[in-house]
Amino acid sequence: MPGVPLRVVSYNVHGLRDDRPALTALVRELAPDVLVVQEAPRRFRWREKCAALAGECGLVVAGGGLPALGNLVLVSLRVNVHRTWSLRYPLTPGRHMRGAAFVEASVLGSARFTVTGSHLATDPAERPTQADRWKSEISEMSGPLIVAADFNEGPGGSAWRMIEDGLSGNDKDIQTFPATLPSRRIDAIFVSPDVSIEAYEIIDSERARRASDHLPVVTDLRLPSV
């Protein structure tokens, strides 16, 4: 089959407050090429903590952390990182600061792509502004694009629809939160039209229910080769 395979996982890790050995063992089992993390370490000694998480998962840090306000991208050694940057959303006084991480990379030097991850606000009044700012940055990207997030709202929400516009995802009603008894679909991965989705799955296992309050989203993609 033409193209280059890439496995991407998006995972809100709940600030690493749950069963960390279960979480890292699950990530190792899933063996992603790219892991997009929400609620990663973002404060005191954040570099050391992000590196420790990456090592436990069998991955390396690509970008994010404090500059992206807890959004983190980890990658396997199949992935070469070329450029990283972060985006911060306007701060609403009294609310939680949020942002997004961006990584430009390639798979073994043959297939370029950009991946971005974010965690939008719990406040429905804030989310559209954040989504609009993120979408503006996304719209500047060219080539294969992967977008992963905890939207804190479902497919009917304005922020979700704004980010999804022009991208492909999964239309099935697959709940991701809360992990112990999933009732809401608030986590998703989207890709640009030049990226093929070969598989799209939510991992709802006993280990996943112990690892975090969100279930991980797993996609097997195929990137266009150069």
C-alpha positions as CSV (number, residue, x, y, z in Angstrom):
1,M,0.0,0.0,0.0
2,P,1.5,3.4,-0.9
3,G,2.3,6.0,1.8
4,V,4.1,5.8,5.1
5,P,2.4,4.4,8.2
6,L,2.2,6.5,11.4
7,R,0.4,5.6,14.7
8,V,-0.8,8.6,16.7
9,V,-2.3,8.6,20.2
10,S,-4.0,11.5,21.9
11,Y,-4.3,11.2,25.6
12,N,-5.4,13.5,28.5
13,V,-3.3,12.0,31.3
14,H,-5.1,13.8,34.1
15,G,-2.0,15.5,35.4
16,L,-0.4,12.1,36.1
17,R,-2.6,11.8,39.2
18,D,-4.0,8.3,38.6
19,D,-2.2,5.0,38.1
20,R,1.0,6.1,36.4
21,P,2.5,2.6,35.9
22,A,-0.8,1.6,34.2
23,L,-0.7,4.6,32.0
24,T,2.9,4.2,30.9
25,A,2.5,0.4,30.4
26,L,-0.6,1.2,28.2
27,V,1.3,3.7,26.1
28,R,4.2,1.2,25.6
29,E,1.6,-1.4,24.6
30,L,0.1,0.9,22.0
31,A,3.5,1.8,20.7
32,P,2.7,5.2,19.1
33,D,5.0,7.0,16.8
34,V,3.5,10.3,18.1
35,L,1.8,10.7,21.5
36,V,-0.1,14.0,22.0
37,V,-0.5,14.6,25.7
38,Q,-2.9,16.9,27.5
39,E,-2.4,17.8,31.1
40,A,1.4,17.1,31.0
41,P,3.8,18.6,33.5
42,R,3.8,22.4,33.1
43,R,5.2,23.9,36.3
44,F,8.2,23.4,38.6
45,R,10.9,21.1,37.0
46,W,8.6,20.6,34.1
47,R,11.4,19.7,31.7
48,E,12.7,16.9,34.0
49,K,9.1,15.6,34.6
50,C,8.3,15.6,30.9
51,A,11.5,13.8,30.1
52,A,10.8,11.2,32.8
53,L,7.3,10.6,31.4
54,A,8.7,10.2,27.9
55,G,11.3,7.7,29.1
56,E,8.8,5.7,31.0
57,C,6.7,5.5,27.8
58,G,9.7,4.5,25.6
59,L,9.5,7.9,23.7
60,V,11.4,11.2,23.6
61,V,10.2,14.8,24.0
62,A,9.5,16.6,20.7
63,G,7.9,19.8,22.0
64,G,5.4,21.5,24.3
65,G,5.4,21.4,28.1
66,L,5.3,24.7,30.0
67,P,5.5,26.9,26.8
68,A,2.4,25.1,25.5
69,L,0.7,25.2,29.0
70,G,0.7,21.4,29.5
71,N,0.3,20.3,26.0
72,L,3.1,17.9,25.1
73,V,4.2,15.9,22.0
74,L,6.3,12.8,22.5
75,V,7.7,10.8,19.6
76,S,9.4,7.5,18.8
77,L,12.8,7.2,17.2
78,R,11.1,6.7,13.9
79,V,10.3,10.4,13.9
80,N,12.7,13.2,13.1
81,V,11.7,16.6,14.6
82,H,12.5,19.7,12.5
83,R,10.7,22.5,14.2
84,T,8.6,23.1,17.3
85,W,6.6,26.1,18.6
86,S,3.8,26.9,21.1
87,L,0.7,29.0,21.1
88,R,-0.9,30.7,24.1
89,Y,-4.5,31.6,24.2
90,P,-5.8,35.0,25.6
91,L,-6.1,34.8,29.4
92,T,-9.5,35.3,30.9
93,P,-8.8,36.7,34.4
94,G,-9.4,34.1,37.1
95,R,-9.4,31.2,34.6
96,H,-6.8,28.6,33.7
97,M,-4.2,29.5,31.1
98,R,-4.3,27.3,28.0
99,G,-2.5,26.9,24.7
100,A,-1.3,24.5,22.0
101,A,1.9,22.7,20.9
102,F,3.1,22.4,17.3
103,V,5.7,20.0,15.9
104,E,6.9,19.8,12.3
105,A,8.5,16.3,11.8
106,S,9.1,13.5,9.3
107,V,9.1,9.7,9.4
108,L,12.6,8.4,8.7
109,G,13.1,11.6,6.6
110,S,10.6,10.5,3.9
111,A,7.2,11.8,4.9
112,R,6.8,15.3,6.4
113,F,3.9,16.2,8.6
114,T,2.8,18.7,11.3
115,V,1.1,17.7,14.5
116,T,-0.6,20.0,16.9
117,G,-2.3,19.3,20.2
118,S,-4.5,21.4,22.6
119,H,-6.8,21.2,25.6
120,L,-9.6,23.7,25.3
121,A,-11.4,25.4,28.3
122,T,-14.1,23.9,30.4
123,D,-15.9,27.2,30.2
124,P,-18.1,27.3,27.1
125,A,-17.7,31.0,26.9
126,E,-13.9,30.7,26.4
127,R,-13.8,27.7,24.0
128,P,-14.8,29.5,20.8
129,T,-12.2,32.2,21.2
130,Q,-9.5,29.6,21.9
131,A,-10.6,27.5,19.0
132,D,-10.6,30.5,16.6
133,R,-7.0,31.4,17.7
134,W,-5.9,27.7,17.3
135,K,-7.7,27.4,13.9
136,S,-6.0,30.6,12.6
137,E,-2.6,29.0,13.4
138,I,-3.6,25.7,11.9
139,S,-4.8,27.4,8.7
140,E,-1.2,28.6,8.1
141,M,0.1,25.1,7.9
142,S,0.7,23.4,4.6
143,G,1.2,19.7,3.9
144,P,0.0,16.7,6.0
145,L,-1.6,17.8,9.3
146,I,-2.6,16.0,12.4
147,V,-4.8,17.8,15.0
148,A,-5.5,16.2,18.5
149,A,-7.3,17.6,21.4
150,D,-9.4,17.4,24.5
151,F,-12.2,19.7,23.4
152,N,-14.2,19.7,26.6
153,E,-17.2,19.5,24.4
154,G,-18.7,17.1,21.9
155,P,-19.1,17.1,18.1
156,G,-22.1,19.5,18.3
157,G,-20.1,22.2,19.9
158,S,-18.9,25.3,18.1
159,A,-15.3,24.9,19.0
160,W,-15.3,21.2,17.8
161,R,-16.9,22.1,14.5
162,M,-14.6,25.0,14.0
163,I,-11.5,22.8,14.4
164,E,-12.9,19.9,12.4
165,D,-13.9,22.1,9.4
166,G,-11.8,21.0,6.4
167,L,-10.4,18.0,8.2
168,S,-11.3,14.3,8.5
169,G,-11.9,12.3,11.6
170,N,-14.3,9.6,12.9
171,D,-18.1,10.0,12.9
172,K,-18.9,7.2,15.2
173,D,-20.3,8.0,18.6
174,I,-17.4,6.8,20.7
175,Q,-17.3,8.1,24.2
176,T,-13.9,9.0,25.8
177,F,-14.8,10.5,29.2
178,P,-15.0,9.8,32.1
179,A,-12.8,6.7,31.7
180,T,-14.6,4.6,34.4
181,L,-18.0,5.0,32.8
182,P,-17.7,6.9,29.4
183,S,-20.7,9.0,28.6
184,R,-19.2,11.9,26.5
185,R,-17.0,12.2,23.4
186,I,-14.7,15.1,24.1
187,D,-11.4,13.8,22.8
188,A,-10.6,13.4,19.1
189,I,-7.9,13.3,16.3
190,F,-8.4,15.0,13.0
191,V,-6.2,14.9,9.8
192,S,-5.9,16.9,6.6
193,P,-7.4,15.3,3.4
194,D,-4.0,14.1,2.2
195,V,-3.6,11.8,5.3
196,S,-5.5,8.5,5.2
197,I,-7.1,7.1,8.4
198,E,-6.7,3.3,8.4
199,A,-8.0,2.7,11.9
200,Y,-9.5,4.9,14.6
201,E,-10.1,3.4,18.1
202,I,-10.8,4.3,21.7
203,I,-9.0,2.1,24.2
204,D,-11.6,1.1,26.8
205,S,-9.7,-1.5,28.9
206,E,-9.4,-2.2,32.6
207,R,-5.9,-0.7,32.5
208,A,-7.1,2.4,30.6
209,R,-9.8,3.0,33.2
210,R,-7.1,3.0,35.9
211,A,-4.6,5.1,34.0
212,S,-6.5,8.4,33.7
213,D,-9.9,9.9,33.8
214,H,-9.9,10.0,29.9
215,L,-9.6,7.1,27.5
216,P,-6.9,7.3,24.8
217,V,-7.7,7.9,21.2
218,V,-5.6,5.8,18.8
219,T,-5.3,6.3,15.0
220,D,-3.3,4.4,12.4
221,L,-2.6,6.8,9.6
222,R,-0.9,6.7,6.3
223,L,1.1,9.8,5.2
224,P,1.9,10.6,1.6
225,S,5.5,9.8,0.8
226,V,7.8,12.3,-0.8
